[in-house]
């Protein structure tokens, strides 16, 4: 029955791929034999299994697509994508691409695709796979991840200091919040990093947490955020994909602050988005394809953080003015992390003891 279900899902994905192929067909520079220009080399083909939420999330999926689009422009690759409606579609998406035998690299996104990738990789041991935002160890799989706790930490610092400040939309309640889309280990590390950043500079601050249960439910994201703002939060970090767009709507309605995540989201609503916890997924995807083109692609787990500038903090394109003392503290703390003086905890079990042992002093 499981195989029958996968075959049915694969059939549906075939239709999805057919619809997607018109958007991704290589434009120019390809002869009838599928070679790029006059070069004798075979044109490289790449496929990607997007996360649930699909394109238009202004986040993880859109950045991944942008990375492939740039790789197409720079290297003349061909690429296809599929937009799974739910996690149950992941394995069928991988199998659809692997069965064809035409893709030099199949890319997946996030730890919730680990099981699907594991199952498919076992049946296609010679197929190259890359997975972004996962540290799974499998043969012929390049797992590229970042330190989520470092990505959100500096926005946590901003929130912890901002809620005590005279910033126009801050209040006296000393409460901030963080909202997840789906609960998975990597994103949970982002929650821990944000809370650690808050309490590193403001140990008495209350940090509200909640999970939407979806990366594509902006209405629920807004409702959760409004509940937090009504409980006194004046800064909310989202880690929720397209559901986070609802957090921005709530910030505007409540006249409070929000933080973006991933690619710089400040311009979406610059009067209310104070900063973004940056992670350039587009570059992560692009670099996997670049390595493939250059012949330097390797399997294995690759993890990077603030030291490598793979993650960070940006208030560029935001109209929210960062107080000078907060900006100075953020810069100082960033340097402490980059030089190894400050190592951020990754799990909730470590958080309390970490906070008690780590308090910011200039």
C-alpha positions as CSV (number, residue, x, y, z in Angstrom):
1,X,0.0,0.0,0.0
2,X,2.9,2.4,0.8
3,X,4.4,1.8,-2.6
4,X,1.0,2.3,-4.3
5,X,0.6,5.6,-2.4
6,X,4.1,6.7,-3.5
7,X,3.3,5.9,-7.1
8,X,0.1,7.9,-7.0
9,X,1.9,10.8,-5.4
10,X,4.6,10.5,-8.0
11,X,2.1,10.7,-10.7
12,X,0.7,13.9,-9.3
13,X,4.2,15.3,-9.0
14,X,4.9,14.4,-12.6
15,X,2.1,16.8,-13.5
16,X,3.6,19.4,-11.2
17,X,7.0,19.0,-12.8
18,X,5.5,19.3,-16.2
19,X,4.0,22.6,-15.2
20,X,7.2,23.8,-13.6
21,X,9.4,22.9,-16.5
22,X,8.3,25.8,-18.7
23,X,9.5,28.3,-16.1
24,X,12.9,26.6,-15.8
25,X,13.8,25.5,-19.4
26,X,17.2,26.8,-20.3
27,X,16.9,29.9,-22.6
28,X,19.4,30.0,-25.3
29,X,22.9,28.6,-25.5
30,X,21.8,24.9,-25.8
31,X,22.0,22.9,-29.0
32,X,19.8,20.0,-30.0
33,X,22.0,17.6,-28.2
34,X,21.6,19.4,-24.9
35,X,25.1,20.8,-24.8
36,X,25.8,24.4,-23.7
37,X,26.8,26.5,-26.7
38,X,29.8,25.1,-28.6
39,X,31.2,23.5,-25.5
40,X,31.4,19.7,-25.8
41,X,30.5,19.3,-22.1
42,X,27.1,18.0,-21.2
43,X,24.8,20.6,-19.8
44,X,24.4,20.1,-16.0
45,X,20.9,19.5,-14.8
46,X,19.9,20.1,-11.2
47,X,16.6,19.4,-9.4
48,X,15.3,20.7,-6.1
49,X,12.6,19.4,-3.7
50,X,11.3,22.6,-2.1
51,X,9.9,22.8,1.4
52,X,6.2,22.9,2.1
53,X,4.9,26.4,1.7
54,X,6.3,26.6,-1.8
55,X,7.4,29.6,-3.8
56,X,6.2,33.0,-2.8
57,X,7.1,32.6,0.9
58,X,9.7,35.4,0.6
59,X,12.0,33.1,2.6
60,X,13.5,29.7,2.4
61,X,11.9,28.5,-0.9
62,X,12.2,31.8,-2.7
63,X,15.9,32.1,-1.7
64,X,16.6,28.5,-2.8
65,X,15.0,29.2,-6.2
66,X,17.0,32.5,-6.5
67,X,20.2,30.6,-5.9
68,X,19.4,28.2,-8.8
69,X,18.3,31.0,-11.0
70,X,21.7,32.8,-10.4
71,X,23.5,29.5,-11.1
72,X,21.6,29.1,-14.3
73,X,22.6,32.6,-15.4
74,X,26.3,32.1,-14.4
75,X,26.8,28.5,-15.5
76,X,24.1,27.7,-18.0
77,X,22.6,24.9,-15.9
78,X,19.1,23.5,-16.4
79,X,17.0,23.1,-13.3
80,X,13.6,21.7,-12.3
81,X,11.7,22.0,-9.0
82,X,8.7,20.5,-7.3
83,X,6.6,22.1,-4.6
84,X,5.4,19.4,-2.1
85,X,2.1,20.1,-0.5
86,X,3.0,18.2,2.6
87,X,5.8,16.2,4.2
88,X,4.3,13.0,2.9
89,X,5.1,14.2,-0.6
90,X,8.9,14.6,0.0
91,X,9.9,11.0,-0.8
92,X,7.8,10.9,-4.0
93,X,9.5,14.1,-5.1
94,X,13.0,12.7,-4.6
95,X,12.1,9.5,-6.4
96,X,10.5,11.4,-9.3
97,X,13.9,13.1,-9.9
98,X,16.1,10.1,-9.1
99,X,14.1,7.7,-11.3
100,X,14.7,9.9,-14.3
101,X,18.4,9.5,-14.1
102,X,18.9,12.9,-15.7
103,X,20.0,15.1,-12.8
104,X,23.6,15.6,-11.8
105,X,22.5,16.9,-8.4
106,X,19.2,16.7,-6.5
107,X,18.8,19.3,-3.8
108,X,16.6,19.1,-0.7
109,X,15.7,21.5,2.0
110,X,15.7,21.2,5.8
111,X,15.7,18.4,8.3
112,X,12.1,17.4,7.8
113,X,13.3,15.9,4.5
114,X,15.9,13.7,6.2
115,X,13.7,10.5,6.2
116,X,12.7,10.9,2.6
117,X,16.3,11.5,1.5
118,X,17.6,8.5,3.5
119,X,15.1,6.2,1.9
120,X,15.8,7.4,-1.6
121,X,19.6,7.6,-1.3
122,X,19.6,3.9,-0.3
123,X,18.0,3.0,-3.6
124,X,20.2,5.4,-5.7
125,X,23.7,5.2,-4.2
126,X,25.4,6.8,-7.2
127,X,23.1,9.8,-7.3
128,X,24.6,13.0,-5.9
129,X,22.3,14.8,-3.3
130,X,22.7,18.1,-1.4
131,X,20.5,19.0,1.5
132,X,20.4,22.5,2.9
133,X,19.8,23.2,6.6
134,X,20.5,19.6,7.6
135,X,23.6,17.8,9.1
136,X,22.6,14.3,8.1
137,X,25.5,12.0,7.3
138,X,24.9,9.8,4.3
139,X,27.0,8.5,1.4
140,X,27.1,10.8,-1.7
141,X,25.2,13.5,0.3
142,X,26.4,17.0,0.9
143,X,24.7,18.4,4.0
144,X,25.1,22.1,4.3
145,X,23.9,23.7,7.5
146,X,24.5,26.8,9.6
147,X,24.5,27.6,13.3
148,X,20.9,28.6,13.9
149,X,21.7,29.7,17.5
150,X,24.2,32.2,16.1
151,X,21.8,33.4,13.4
152,X,19.1,34.6,15.8
153,X,21.3,35.6,18.8
154,X,22.1,39.2,17.7
155,X,18.4,39.9,17.1
156,X,17.8,38.5,20.6
157,X,20.4,41.0,21.9
158,X,18.6,43.8,20.0
159,X,15.2,42.7,21.5
160,X,16.6,42.4,25.0
161,X,18.1,45.8,25.0
162,X,15.3,47.3,22.8
163,X,12.5,46.4,25.2
164,X,14.3,48.4,28.0
165,X,15.0,51.4,25.7
166,X,13.1,54.5,24.8
167,X,12.5,53.3,21.3
168,X,9.1,54.7,20.1
169,X,7.2,51.3,19.9
170,X,8.8,49.7,22.9
171,X,6.9,49.4,26.2
172,X,7.7,48.9,29.9
173,X,6.6,45.3,30.2
174,X,10.0,43.7,29.5
175,X,8.4,40.9,27.3
176,X,9.5,39.7,23.9
177,X,8.5,36.7,21.7
178,X,9.6,34.2,19.1
179,X,7.4,32.2,16.8
180,X,8.3,29.0,15.0
181,X,6.6,27.7,11.8
182,X,7.2,24.0,12.4
183,X,9.0,22.5,15.4
184,X,12.2,20.8,14.2
185,X,15.7,20.6,15.9
186,X,17.4,23.3,13.7
187,X,14.7,25.8,14.1
188,X,14.4,25.0,17.8
189,X,18.1,26.0,18.1
190,X,17.1,29.3,16.6
191,X,14.6,29.8,19.4
192,X,17.3,29.0,21.9
193,X,19.7,31.4,20.2
194,X,17.2,34.2,20.3
195,X,16.3,33.6,24.0
196,X,20.0,33.3,24.9
197,X,20.6,36.7,23.1
198,X,17.8,38.3,25.0
199,X,18.8,37.0,28.4
200,X,22.5,37.6,27.8
201,X,21.8,41.4,28.0
202,X,18.5,41.3,30.0
203,X,18.2,38.2,32.2
204,X,14.8,39.3,33.7
205,X,13.1,39.6,30.3
206,X,10.2,37.2,29.7
207,X,10.4,35.4,26.3
208,X,7.1,34.1,24.9
209,X,7.4,31.1,22.5
210,X,4.8,29.5,20.2
211,X,4.6,27.3,17.1
212,X,2.3,27.9,14.1
213,X,2.3,24.3,12.9
214,X,2.8,25.4,9.3
215,X,5.1,27.4,7.2
216,X,2.3,28.8,5.1
217,X,-0.4,30.0,7.5
218,X,0.0,33.7,7.7
219,X,-3.4,34.2,9.3
220,X,-2.5,31.9,12.2
221,X,1.0,33.5,12.4
222,X,-0.7,36.9,12.8
223,X,-3.1,35.6,15.5
224,X,-0.3,34.2,17.5
225,X,1.7,37.4,17.2
226,X,-1.2,39.5,18.2
227,X,-1.7,37.4,21.3
228,X,2.0,37.9,22.2
229,X,1.7,41.7,21.6
230,X,-1.4,41.8,23.8
231,X,0.6,40.1,26.5
232,X,3.2,42.8,26.5
233,X,5.7,41.8,23.8
234,X,7.2,44.7,21.9
235,X,9.6,42.7,19.8
236,X,8.8,39.3,18.1
237,X,11.3,37.2,16.1
238,X,9.7,34.9,13.6
239,X,11.2,31.7,12.3
240,X,8.1,30.7,10.4
241,X,8.5,30.9,6.6
242,X,5.5,32.4,4.9
243,X,3.6,32.2,8.2
244,X,6.0,35.0,9.4
245,X,4.3,37.4,7.0
246,X,1.4,37.4,9.4
247,X,3.8,38.4,12.2
248,X,4.6,41.5,10.2
249,X,1.0,42.3,9.7
250,X,0.4,41.9,13.5
251,X,3.4,44.2,14.2
252,X,1.9,46.9,12.1
253,X,-1.6,46.5,13.6
254,X,-0.2,46.5,17.2
255,X,2.3,49.2,16.4
256,X,5.2,47.1,17.7
257,X,8.4,45.6,16.3
258,X,9.2,42.4,14.5
259,X,12.3,40.7,13.2
260,X,12.7,38.9,9.9
261,X,14.6,35.8,9.2
262,X,16.6,34.3,6.3
263,X,17.1,36.8,3.4
264,X,16.8,40.4,4.4
265,X,13.1,41.0,5.0
266,X,13.3,44.5,6.3
267,X,12.0,46.2,3.2
268,X,8.7,44.2,3.4
269,X,7.5,46.6,6.2
270,X,10.4,48.9,7.1
271,X,8.6,50.9,9.7
272,X,8.0,47.8,11.8
273,X,10.6,45.2,10.9
274,X,13.6,46.4,13.0
275,X,16.1,43.9,11.6
276,X,16.5,40.4,10.1
277,X,18.4,37.4,11.4
278,X,20.3,36.8,8.2
279,X,21.1,33.5,6.5
280,X,21.8,33.6,2.8
281,X,20.2,30.3,1.6
282,X,20.5,31.5,-2.0
283,X,24.3,31.5,-1.6
284,X,24.3,28.0,0.0
285,X,22.3,26.6,-2.9
286,X,24.4,28.5,-5.5
287,X,27.7,27.3,-3.9
288,X,26.6,23.6,-4.1
289,X,25.9,24.0,-7.8
290,X,29.1,26.0,-8.3
291,X,31.1,23.2,-6.7
292,X,29.5,20.7,-8.9
293,X,30.3,22.7,-12.0
294,X,33.9,23.2,-10.9
295,X,34.4,19.6,-10.0
296,X,35.0,20.3,-6.3
297,X,31.6,19.1,-4.9
298,X,32.1,16.6,-2.0
299,X,29.9,14.6,0.3
300,X,29.9,15.3,4.0
301,X,28.5,17.7,6.6
302,X,29.5,21.3,6.3
303,X,28.5,23.7,9.2
304,X,29.2,27.5,9.3
305,X,28.3,30.4,11.4
306,X,29.0,34.0,12.3
307,X,32.8,33.5,12.1
308,X,32.4,32.6,8.4
309,X,29.7,35.3,7.9
310,X,27.3,32.6,6.9
311,X,24.7,34.0,9.3
312,X,24.3,37.3,11.0
313,X,22.2,40.4,11.6
314,X,21.1,43.3,9.4
315,X,19.0,46.4,9.8
316,X,19.7,47.5,6.2
317,X,16.5,48.8,4.5
318,X,14.7,49.2,7.9
319,X,13.4,52.6,8.8
320,X,13.7,51.7,12.5
321,X,16.5,53.7,14.0
322,X,18.8,51.5,16.2
323,X,19.9,53.5,19.3
324,X,23.6,54.0,19.3
325,X,24.2,52.1,22.5
326,X,22.4,49.0,21.2
327,X,24.2,49.2,17.8
328,X,27.5,49.3,19.7
329,X,26.6,46.4,21.9
330,X,25.5,44.3,18.9
331,X,28.9,45.0,17.2
332,X,30.8,44.2,20.3
333,X,29.0,40.9,21.0
334,X,29.3,39.8,17.4
335,X,33.1,40.2,17.7
336,X,33.1,38.2,20.9
337,X,31.3,35.3,19.0
338,X,33.6,35.6,16.0
339,X,36.8,35.4,18.0
340,X,35.6,32.5,20.1
341,X,35.3,34.4,23.3
342,X,31.5,33.7,23.5
343,X,30.1,30.3,22.5
344,X,26.3,30.1,22.4
345,X,24.3,27.2,23.7
346,X,22.3,25.1,21.2
347,X,19.6,23.4,23.3
348,X,16.9,24.3,25.8
349,X,18.5,22.0,28.4
350,X,21.6,24.1,28.3
351,X,19.9,27.5,28.3
352,X,19.4,28.1,32.0
353,X,22.9,27.3,33.0
354,X,24.3,29.1,30.0
355,X,22.5,32.3,31.0
356,X,23.7,32.1,34.6
357,X,27.3,31.8,33.4
358,X,27.1,34.4,30.6
359,X,26.1,38.0,31.2
360,X,27.2,40.8,29.0
361,X,29.7,43.3,30.2
362,X,31.3,45.9,27.9
